[in-house]
Amino acid sequence: MHALKSLTSGAVESVNDSKLYDSWISDDVSGFRSFDIIQSFHSFLTSGIKMSLNGLPDINKLLTLYQNSQFSTCLMHENLNSINILVDEDKIVGIVD
């Protein structure tokens, strides 16, 4: 399943481009839109917060991690959440699907 390639490179979207639903990310039962690029998805996850000199160090560290990391998209089931993500130090090393 993960070897399937997205028709829209770098996009975070549903298979049929319908709305996305995830109770861990949003309690909005109407769902949320697809994202053309991964950076837009990260901005959504962080509520659009930008790095700043006056910002909290942990938030700036997270935003830096997002900016400096190389990501590729793959096909996943709809309910990915933190208990499915394997992390070693500051790196995602696997996703249990």
N, C-alpha and C positions, 0 to 999 in steps of 0.2 A: 504494500500500500504506500509506503513512504517513498518508493522509487518513482511513483507517478509524478509527472511534471505538470506544474501549473500552466495554464494557457496564458496567464498574465504574469510574467516574471516579476518576482518581488512583491506581489500583491498578497494581502491577507483577506481572504474572502471565502464564501461558501462555494460548493461545487457548482451550483446553478445560479450563483450571483444573487441569491436571496438574502434577507436580513440574517444577521448572526445573533445567536441567543446564548448567554452564559450567565447563570445566576451568581457565579463567583465574581464576575467582572461588573455586571450591571443588574440591578433589580427591576429594570425597565422591561415589562413584559412585551413591549412592542418591538424589542430587538434593537440592534444598531447596524449601521451601514458597513459595507466592505471598506477596505483601506487599499488605495492604489500602490502605496509603498510601505515598507516595514517601519520607516521613521514616523509615518502618520499613526500607525498602530501604537508605537511606543509613546507618542505624544498623547494619545487617547488614554493609555494606561496610567500616565502620570498627570492626567488632567491638564495637560498643556503647560505644566510648570517648566520654566526655563532656569538654566544655571545662573547664579548671581553671586557676587562677592559676599553679600549678606545672607545668602542661603544656608540652609543646614548642610553641614559637611557630608552626611550620609546621603542626602538627596543629590547633591552635586556629584558624589561618587557614582551613584546609580545612573545618573544622566550621562556621565562620562563613559561608563561601561557600555551603555546603549550606543553612544556615538562612535566609539572606537572598535566595536566588535563587528565581525563579519557574520552575516546571517544569510541563510538560505531558507526558502519556504518549502514545505512539504505537505502532503495530504495527512490530515489528522481527524480524529473523531471530534464531535462537537463539544465535549465536556472536559477539555484539557484544564487541569488545575494544579496548584502547587504540589499536591501530594504525588503527582505523576512525573514531576521533574526531578532528575538526579543532578546534584550539584557537588563539585569538588573544588574547594577554595572559592574562587569567583567565577568558575566556568561551568556552564551547563554541559554535562558529559553524557546525558541520556534522557530520553523521554519514554516512560512506560506507557504503552498504548494498549 
